[in-house]
Amino acid sequence: MRSRWTLGDENHGQAWWIPLVVAVLAAATWGLLGLVEGGCEAGPRGGCVAADGYKANGWVFFLAAMPTYFVVGTGLTSRHWPPAVGVAVGGAVCAVYVLTQGRTPAHLITASVLLVLAVLAPVSVGRRRRRPGRCCRSS
């Protein structure tokens, strides 16, 4: 018997997905804004590190990257509404937040990507639910 709080496919219909996805997207967006606003400095071993004053943003972005990939992927591929609604709400709210922070090209690109995800998630779930037998077959 599986727990109600696992992230397995049978629990994608649980309402707790909505705040989970929104929180993960908000953390990743805040972390990414640190790199957008603060820029990138060369690290001690080369590569890009967050500028002074934006180190916390860089760490949050680093720590939120994999959970963001997982929850957004789930919202785009699930047949259930809660993960997709979480992506839609989180994407829209985070896009508005990004636009309140600035209107540079980097801000506009970040907001555009979030808005595309916000629209794409419910559309993909709606398509899957209308064609139940065609989504998951392998060729």
N, C-alpha and C positions, 0 to 999 in steps of 0.2 A: 504494500500500500504506500503510495507516494504522499508526501506532505503537500499541504495546500500552498506552501510558500516556495516550492521549487520553481525553477525557471523552465521546466520541461514544456513540451508542446501542449500537453493536456491542460496546463495552467495558463495558457495565453489568453483565455477568456476572463481571467480574474481582473477586477477593477483596480487592484494595486499596481498594475502595469502603468497606468496613466501617470500617477505622481512619480513613479520610478523613472520613467523615460524623460519626463519634464525636468526632474532634478539632475539627471545625468547630462542632458543636453545643455542645461543652464551652466553646469560646472565646466563643461568643455568649451562653451561659448565664452565664458568669463576668462578662462585660461588662454584661449586663442586671442581674445582682445588684448591681452598683455603683450603678445608678440606683435599684433597689428599696431598697437599704439606705441609700445616701447621700442620696437624694432629688434633687431638681432645683432648680437655682438659675437666676435670670434671668441671661442672658448679656449681654455688652456691647452687642450689637445686638438684645436681646430674645431670646425663645426660651428653650429649656431647655438648660442645660449641667450636666455632672456636678458635684456638690459637691466642695469641697476634700477631698483625700485619696482621691477616687474618679476622678480624671482619667484614670488608666491604664485603668480599667474602661470609661469612656466611649469612649475611643479604640478599645479592643478591640471593643466592641459596634459602633461605627461601621464598623470595618474588616471585621468578620465578618458584617455584615447581608446583603450580597449573596451571598457564598458560602453562607450558611445557607439563604437563599431557594432557591438553585440545588440544593443537595444534598438538602434536604427535599423540594422539588418532584420531584426525580428519584426519591427513595425512595417517594413517593406515587404516581407515574405510571409507573414502569418495570414491565416484565414480568419482570425478573430479581430474584433474591433478595438479592444483596449490598447494593445501596443501601437496600433495605427493612430488612434486618437491621441495618445501620448506624444507621438512624433509630430502630429499636426499642431497640437496646442503648444508643445515645446518649441517647435520650429517657428511658429508665428510670434510667440512671446519673445523668444531670443532674437529674432530678426528685428522686432521693434526696439528691443534693448540696444542692439548693435547700432541701429540708426540714431538713437538718442546720444550715442557716444561720439559720433563723428560721421562725416560724409565723404571721406577720402575714397579713392577707388578700392582700397582693401576692405573698408567698411561695407561698401556697396556690394562687393563680390561676396563677402561673408553673409550679408543679409539675403542676397539673392539665392545662395545655396540653401540657406535655411528655409526660405519660402518655397523653393522647389521641393524640398523634402516634405514640407507641411502639406503641399498639394498632392504629391505623389503617393504618400502612404495611404490615405483613405481611398484614393482611386484604385490602387493596386489591390487592396483588400476587397473593394466592391467588385472588381473584375473576377477575383478568385471565388467569391461567394456566388456569383451568377453562373459560373462555369465550374462546378465542383469536380467533375471528372477529368478536366483537361489540365489542371494546374500542376499536378505532381507526377505525371507519368514520365518515365524515361523512354527515350527512343530506342 
